[in-house]
Amino acid sequence: MSSFSKWDRDAYRKRVGADEAARRRGAIMAEQWGYQLAEEASSNYWPTSVDTC
């Protein structure tokens, strides 16, 4: 990590607070993980028949 990135991260934590920064990071990670899972699931899905409802 560059020193600028560390400085920027530290300034962000001071601005929003360590707990809020951790909460936001967790929310972003969960959203990205959800998108990744959705992409993997959709690429593995190939319907073998037409669903009728």
Secondary structure, DSSP 8 states (H G I E B T S, - for coil): --HHHHHHHHHHHHHH-HHHHHHHHHHHHHHHHHHHHHHHHHHH---SS----
